[in-house]
Amino acid sequence: MEKVQELYVILEDRPGALGELSELLGKNKINIETIAVFGDSAKLLVKNINKTKKMLEKNGYTVELRDVLRVEIDNKPGELAYLTQRIGHIGINIDLLFVSIKPGDKTVSVVLDVSDPDMAMTLFK
């Protein structure tokens, strides 16, 4: 387990806001290692966090650096329970946990919560 810093970025809660953020990061050659998005905010892990923070602020985003924990666990039943129960037993609340993997593979799956899932599906047929 290690303590790392994440970027907490305020987004406008409107269609296209995440696409604009992603495009800006891509144009600046910033690779997203981890992302979680909740309506009006994004939590990002990137390699050059200070450079990214400055670039985002220069482009009008409100950004905070926050400490989070990162841990590698085995991809097998019970591992997440073991980790989260240990943390809970010492009185620490878990505010957010985001993991999505394809079983048996090391690739990352993207999970999207959209207002019209059926319409979004037609884009990829």
C-alpha positions in Angstrom: 0.0 0.0 0.0 1.3 3.5 -0.8 0.0 7.0 -0.3 -0.3 8.9 -3.6 -1.8 12.2 -4.7 -4.8 12.5 -6.9 -6.2 15.5 -8.7 -9.7 16.4 -7.6 -11.2 18.4 -10.5 -14.4 20.3 -10.5 -16.5 19.8 -13.7 -19.6 21.5 -15.0 -22.5 19.1 -14.7 -23.4 19.2 -18.4 -23.0 17.1 -21.5 -19.6 17.3 -23.0 -17.7 18.5 -19.9 -15.8 15.2 -19.4 -15.0 15.1 -23.1 -13.5 18.6 -22.9 -11.4 17.6 -19.9 -10.2 14.4 -21.6 -9.4 16.3 -24.8 -7.4 18.9 -22.9 -5.4 16.2 -21.1 -4.8 14.3 -24.4 -3.6 17.5 -26.3 -1.1 18.1 -23.4 0.1 14.5 -23.7 -1.1 13.6 -20.2 -2.1 10.0 -19.8 -4.8 9.2 -17.3 -3.8 6.2 -15.1 -7.0 6.2 -13.0 -10.2 8.2 -13.3 -13.5 8.3 -11.4 -16.2 10.8 -12.3 -19.3 11.9 -10.3 -21.5 14.4 -12.1 -19.6 17.6 -11.2 -16.1 16.2 -10.2 -13.4 14.0 -11.5 -10.7 12.2 -9.5 -7.5 11.6 -11.5 -4.2 9.8 -11.0 -1.6 10.9 -13.5 2.2 10.7 -13.6 3.2 14.4 -13.5 0.6 15.7 -11.1 2.0 19.2 -10.4 2.4 19.9 -14.2 -1.1 18.7 -14.8 -2.6 20.7 -11.9 -1.0 23.9 -13.2 -2.2 23.2 -16.8 -5.8 22.6 -15.7 -5.8 25.7 -13.5 -4.5 27.7 -16.4 -7.4 26.4 -18.5 -10.0 27.5 -15.9 -10.5 24.3 -13.8 -10.7 24.3 -10.1 -8.3 21.6 -8.9 -7.2 20.3 -5.5 -4.4 17.8 -4.6 -5.6 15.1 -2.3 -3.9 12.2 -0.6 -5.2 8.7 -1.3 -4.0 5.1 -0.9 -3.1 2.8 -3.7 -2.8 -1.0 -3.1 -2.3 -4.0 -5.4 -4.4 -7.0 -4.4 -4.8 -10.4 -6.0 -7.7 -10.8 -8.4 -9.5 -13.5 -6.5 -12.6 -13.8 -4.4 -12.3 -12.4 -0.9 -9.3 -10.2 -1.4 -11.3 -6.9 -1.5 -13.3 -8.0 1.5 -10.1 -8.7 3.5 -8.7 -5.3 2.6 -11.8 -3.3 3.3 -12.7 -5.1 6.5 -9.3 -4.5 7.9 -9.6 -0.8 7.2 -13.1 -0.7 8.6 -12.2 -2.6 11.7 -9.8 0.2 12.7 -12.5 2.9 12.3 -11.6 4.3 8.9 -14.5 5.0 6.5 -14.0 4.3 2.8 -15.5 7.3 1.0 -14.8 6.0 -2.5 -13.3 2.9 -4.0 -13.1 2.4 -7.8 -11.9 -0.8 -9.4 -12.9 -2.3 -12.7 -11.0 -5.2 -14.3 -11.8 -7.8 -16.9 -11.5 -11.2 -15.1 -8.4 -13.1 -16.3 -7.0 -10.1 -18.0 -4.9 -7.1 -17.0 -6.8 -4.6 -19.1 -8.9 -1.9 -17.6 -12.7 -1.7 -18.3 -14.3 1.7 -18.6 -17.6 2.0 -16.7 -20.0 4.7 -18.0 -23.2 5.9 -16.2 -25.1 7.7 -18.9 -28.6 9.3 -19.1 -29.7 7.3 -22.1 -27.9 3.9 -22.2 -29.9 2.6 -25.2 -29.0 5.6 -27.3 -25.3 5.3 -26.3 -25.4 1.7 -27.4 -26.5 2.6 -30.9 -23.2 4.6 -31.3 -21.2 1.4 -31.1 -23.2 -1.0 -33.3 
